[in-house]
């Protein structure tokens, strides 16, 4: 019953200590009352001492395990996580960002990513220097065709032509492609897009106008 990994064994010290912490953690989690918890911890402590664990090490392991469990079980003041994307400049700037978040007690509730941005080679390609021309085959394949229908990576707004309700969205594809999907959803009467769902739920009894919404 008291056989355990000996403190003087040839196993890595981290393995020995973690094994002891696991036993302590199991004793705490499986105890239904504070009295039983104290009894279980004392039994684990006696077992560790019989296997050559120094008393001061045993006390330290118990204290560290209890602190860890207390932190895990403590109610979180703010469970919401904020996500922040910043352009990468250099390592010094990254450290300053983390330093600022830590000083403001925001480090635990903020996830920061640093993006490299556009490379010079990509910026100097012809497709980046010259706007892509619309290659539509007919007007039926390009909703509200204009000079900006082939731009990518945009935030856009849809405004219903009947009730003026709006929807804000984003896409990494061509503006033309996303606008056509919204139009097709309205035309076919399905909920595959936000505007299609809006027309189906709000204007099901009204004939679809030629231009059901404005794409901004």
BELKA-V981212 format. One record per residue. N is the residue number from 1. PHI is phi as a letter, one per 20 degrees, with the letter a starting at -180 (* if undefined). OMEGA is omega in whole degrees, 0 to 359 (* if undefined). Layout:
N,PHI,OMEGA ; N,PHI,OMEGA
//
This chain:
1,*,181 ; 2,e,179 ; 3,f,181 ; 4,b,179 ; 5,f,185 ; 6,f,182 ; 7,f,182 ; 8,e,181 ; 9,f,183 ; 10,e,180 ; 11,f,176 ; 12,g,183 ; 13,g,179 ; 14,f,179 ; 15,f,180 ; 16,f,182 ; 17,f,180 ; 18,f,177 ; 19,f,178 ; 20,f,178 ; 21,f,179 ; 22,f,178 ; 23,f,179 ; 24,f,180 ; 25,f,179 ; 26,f,179 ; 27,f,180 ; 28,f,184 ; 29,f,184 ; 30,e,179 ; 31,e,185 ; 32,e,180 ; 33,c,177 ; 34,g,180 ; 35,f,178 ; 36,f,179 ; 37,f,178 ; 38,f,180 ; 39,f,181 ; 40,f,180 ; 41,f,179 ; 42,f,179 ; 43,f,178 ; 44,f,179 ; 45,f,179 ; 46,f,180 ; 47,f,180 ; 48,f,180 ; 49,f,178 ; 50,f,178 ; 51,d,171 ; 52,m,175 ; 53,f,177 ; 54,f,181 ; 55,g,180 ; 56,f,177 ; 57,f,179 ; 58,f,179 ; 59,f,180 ; 60,f,179 ; 61,f,179 ; 62,f,181 ; 63,f,181 ; 64,f,180 ; 65,f,178 ; 66,f,178 ; 67,f,179 ; 68,f,180 ; 69,f,178 ; 70,f,179 ; 71,f,180 ; 72,f,183 ; 73,e,181 ; 74,f,178 ; 75,f,181 ; 76,e,180 ; 77,f,182 ; 78,b,184 ; 79,e,181 ; 80,f,179 ; 81,d,177 ; 82,e,181 ; 83,d,185 ; 84,c,178 ; 85,d,183 ; 86,c,176 ; 87,f,179 ; 88,f,177 ; 89,d,175 ; 90,a,184 ; 91,f,180 ; 92,f,179 ; 93,f,178 ; 94,f,180 ; 95,f,179 ; 96,f,179 ; 97,f,180 ; 98,f,179 ; 99,f,179 ; 100,f,179 ; 101,f,180 ; 102,f,180 ; 103,f,180 ; 104,e,181 ; 105,l,180 ; 106,d,187 ; 107,f,182 ; 108,f,183 ; 109,d,181 ; 110,c,175 ; 111,d,185 ; 112,d,172 ; 113,c,179 ; 114,d,181 ; 115,d,184 ; 116,f,181 ; 117,m,183 ; 118,f,178 ; 119,f,182 ; 120,f,180 ; 121,f,179 ; 122,f,182 ; 123,f,184 ; 124,e,177 ; 125,f,184 ; 126,f,182 ; 127,f,178 ; 128,e,181 ; 129,f,181 ; 130,d,180 ; 131,f,179 ; 132,f,180 ; 133,e,179 ; 134,f,181 ; 135,d,182 ; 136,f,177 ; 137,e,179 ; 138,b,180 ; 139,f,182 ; 140,f,181 ; 141,d,180 ; 142,c,184 ; 143,f,181 ; 144,l,183 ; 145,f,175 ; 146,b,184 ; 147,f,183 ; 148,d,187 ; 149,f,181 ; 150,d,177 ; 151,e,181 ; 152,c,173 ; 153,l,185 ; 154,c,164 ; 155,d,184 ; 156,c,178 ; 157,c,175 ; 158,d,179 ; 159,c,180 ; 160,f,181 ; 161,f,181 ; 162,e,185 ; 163,d,179 ; 164,m,172 ; 165,f,185 ; 166,c,178 ; 167,c,179 ; 168,d,179 ; 169,b,177 ; 170,b,179 ; 171,b,175 ; 172,e,180 ; 173,e,180 ; 174,f,176 ; 175,g,180 ; 176,g,183 ; 177,f,182 ; 178,f,178 ; 179,f,180 ; 180,f,178 ; 181,f,177 ; 182,f,180 ; 183,f,181 ; 184,f,178 ; 185,f,177 ; 186,f,182 ; 187,f,184 ; 188,e,177 ; 189,m,177 ; 190,c,184 ; 191,d,183 ; 192,f,175 ; 193,c,182 ; 194,f,181 ; 195,f,175 ; 196,f,178 ; 197,f,179 ; 198,f,181 ; 199,f,182 ; 200,f,183 ; 201,e,186 ; 202,d,187 ; 203,c,183 ; 204,f,183 ; 205,e,183 ; 206,d,178 ; 207,f,182 ; 208,f,177 ; 209,f,180 ; 210,g,175 ; 211,d,187 ; 212,f,181 ; 213,b,175 ; 214,e,180 ; 215,d,184 ; 216,d,*
//
